[in-house]
């Protein structure tokens, strides 16, 4: 049992170290030597758990996707209008990009390792589309609003949050001047919602504070 616990702990350390390195340098810019040094674990232990860089990258990607799926499930489970749920989901994704290195690494690896890796958005964009179509069914959108175009806008906003995180450096966000990615995304939604909503906007702004 103790040996199994050590193996789980070693694997977790390696995935976290790999996430950090992939997030910093991308797939091509990362080596197994960098990862084993960052983890403080021997190369033999690393290759025992992950014989190739591709295997380690896949483990990082799966870990990041699991975190995203859990966040999506948590947001969707809360009772509120579908449009408000969609907005809250984009804000949750922005916070994950700020705070979770596995999620950032998974997003980067999905771009840099096609066609083997599914798009990072595969775990949340279909949910956003469904939510915005549901919002239309709830008469929560102005007449003529296109739910698919709104989902595309939301995807661009999340991508913009990732770009802002990378430009500022996730570890330097607390020292950055001006709003962070999550706060800036909330500000953008305040503007967008006023052009979309036909009901009382206060019902939709509870997640924007």
N, C-alpha and C positions, 0 to 999 in steps of 0.2 A: 504493500500500500504506500509506504514512504517513497519507494522508488517511482511508483506511478505518479505521485504528487510532485516529485522532483521533475519528472519528464514533462508534466503539464506546465509547471512553473517555467522550465527552460524554454518550452515552445512559446509560451506567452511572452517571455522576455525577447525572444528572437523576432516574433511578429511585431512587437512594439518598436524594437530597434530598426527593423526593416521598414516599418511605416515611416519612421522619422527620416530615414535616409532617402527613401523613395520620394517622400514629400519635398525634401530639400533639393534633390539632384535628379529626380526622374529615373526611369528604368535604365536607360543607357548610361547614365552618369553614376550609377550605383554598382558597387562590387560586393561580393560576399565577404571579402576581407574588411571592408568598411563596416559591414553589418556586425560581423563577429567581434570586432574591436569595440563598437558602440555598445553591444550587449554585454561585453565582458565575459564572453563564452568562447571556448576553443573552436577552431575550425572543424575539428572532428565531431564535436557535439552539434554544430550547425548542420553539417552535411548528413549527419545521422537522421535528423528530423526533416531536413529539406535538402535533397541531393543537388538541386539546381536553383539558380536564381529565379527561373520561371515558376518553380513550385512555391518558392517563398513569396513571390509577387502574387500568386493566386491565393495563398493563405491570407495575405494582407487585404486583397480585394474582397474576399469572402467575409472577413471580419468587418470591414467597413460597410459592406452591404447589410450585414446582420444588424449593425447599429442603426443604419438608416431605416430598415424595415421595422425595427422596434419603435423608432421615433414616429414613423408613419402610423403604425397601429395605435400608438398612444394619442396622437392628435385626432385621428378619425373617431376614436371611441368616445370623445366628448360630445355631448348633445348641444348642437348649435346649428345655425343656418349653414347650408353647404358652402356658400361663398365665403363665409367667415372661417370655415374649416380649411378651405383652400388657402386663404391668406395665412392662417396660422401655420399651415404646413410649410409654406415657403419661409416663414420666419424661423421655424424649427430647423429647417435645413441650413439656413444662414448661420444659426448658432452652432450647429454641428461643425460646419466648416471653420468657424472661429476656434472652437474648443477641442475638437477631436482629430488627432493626427491620423488615425486609421481611416477616417472618412475622407480627409483631404488626400491622403495617399491613394485610396481607392478611386477617387475621382480622377486623379492624375493618371493612374495606371490604366484606367478604362480608355483614356484618350490615346495613350502612348503604346498600348499593346493590342490594337486591333489586328486581325479580326477575331482573335481568341477571346477577348474580353467584351462582355455585353456593355452597352452604354451605362454610365453611372445613373442616368436619369430613368433607366428601365424600372427602378424600384419605387419611383415616386411620380413620374410624369403621367402614366396612365391613371393613377389615382386622382391627380389634379384635373385631368380631362373629365373624369366621371363626376367629380365634385362640381365643376363648372357647368356641366350639362344638367346636373341635378338642380343647381341654382337657377338655371333657366326654367326648369319645370316648376320650381317653387315660386316663379314670378319674382325672383330676387334680382334679376338683371333688367336693365332698360330694354325696351323693344328694339330689336335690330342688333343687339350685342351678340357677338360670335363666341361661344364657349371655347371652340378650338383655338381661335386667335388669342383669347384670354389665357389659355394654357400655354401657348407659345410665348406670350409676354412673360408669364410667371417663370418659365424655364430660362428666359434671357435674364430675368432679374436674379435668379439663383446663380446663374453663371457669372453675372456681374459681381455678386457678393464674393464668389470664389476668387475672381481676379483681384478684388480689393484686398482680400485677406492675404493673397500672395504678394501683392505690391507693398503692403504695409509690413508683412512678416507677422505671423500669428503670435509670436512671442513678444512683439512690440506693440500690440494693439492697445495695451493699457497706457502707453506713453504717447499714442497718436493724438494729434489735435483734430477736432471735428468729430462728427458722428462715426461710429464703427459701422461695419457692414450690416449688422442686424438692425441697428437704429436707422441707418440710411434707408434700408429696405422698408421699414415701417413708415418712414416719411413719404416714400414714393407711393406706397399703398394708400396713404391718406388722400393723396392727390387723385389717384386712379379711381378709388371708390366713389368719390363725389361725382364722377362721370358715369358710373355704372349702376348705382343703387337707386331703387325707386322707393325704398322704405326708409325708416329712421336710421340714420348712419351710426348712431350711438350703439346700436345693437351689434355693429360690426367692428367697432373700434376698441373693444375690450382687450384685444390681443396686441394692439399697437402702442401700448404705453410701456 
